[in-house]
Amino acid sequence: MTTNITDERAARRYHQIAVLERQLTAVNQLIANSKQHTKELQEQADGLTQRMRIAARDEGELPLFDLDGE
């Protein structure tokens, strides 16, 4: 059994696919932007964790003991 598609139906299908391709491109761009933002936030979190570890070893910005002042 052979199915013939009319020109109008083919044009509608082509239009539908074109719309879906544009939507997919937009969503993929949002994903890329989100990944970049997530990377930047992770770098900030890593930096804060590092500063906390330094502070916990009493090497941070506000030392617990002022041994030079004694």
N, C-alpha and C positions, 0 to 999 in steps of 0.2 A: 504494500500500500504506500503510495507516494503522497506526501503532504505538500501542497503548494501554499506558499505564504504570499499574501497580497503585498503590493508596494506600500500601502498605508500601514499595514501591520508591521512590516519590516522597518519602516521609518519610526514608528512608535517604539519598537524594541530598541533600535539604535539610540533614540533619544533617552530611553530609560537607562541604558547602559552608560551613556555619556554623563547623565546626572549622577549615577552611582559612582562613577570614576571620580568626579569632582568631589563628592562627599568623602570618598575614601582618601583622596589626597589631603583634604582638610583635616580629617581625623589623624592621619599619619603625621601631619605637621604638628598637631597638638601633642601627640605622643613624643615627638622629637623635642619639642619645647619643654615638655614635662620632664623628660630624662635629663636635659641640661639643667633645669632648675633643681631637680633632685640631687644631681652631682654637686652643684654649688652648695646646697644645704648640707650635704654629707661632709663636704670640706670644712664648713663652718663648725659642724658638730665635732669633727675630728680635732680641729684646732682647740675647741673648748675643752675637750677631754684631755688633750695634751697639757693645757694650762692647769687643769685640775690636778693632774698627776704631779706636775712640777710643784704646785703649791703644797700638795700632800707630803712631798719630800723636803719641805721647808726651803725650797729654792725659788719660790714664787715671788710675786710682786710685793707681797706683804709678809716678810719673815715672822715666824712666831717668836723667835728669840733674837734679841739684839746683843750678840756676844761681843761686838766691837765696842759697845757703849759701856761695858762693865769696867 
